[in-house]
């Protein structure tokens, strides 16, 4: 089973703070944990309300932050969804949102396991 968080991306974060004194990895993961948890809670509360423009904006934001912490599957799903929504394709929007929720919860669990062993 592949890792939820890409070790290469995490190593790149570690390279920014080789001795760990500035706690770059922890700070980035904590910020992503907070924003992802908030988004997941909001999405769970608004499951039936799926405005394409709102979902596209969220996908865009999550795409880059997920990529920076190595949540590659979540980042890719966001990129795919954003691209389809920009093209006006909303046929699979409900399923796409469910996929983002599933991948988001998986990434959140992996991040929490790293931050709170």
ABEGO torsion letter per residue (X at the ends): XBBABBAAAAAAAAAABAAGAAGAAAAAAAAAAAAAAAAAAAAAAAAABBBAAAAAAAAAAAAAAAAAAGBAAAAAAAAAAAAAAAAGBAAAAAAAAAAAAAAAAAAAAAAAAAABX
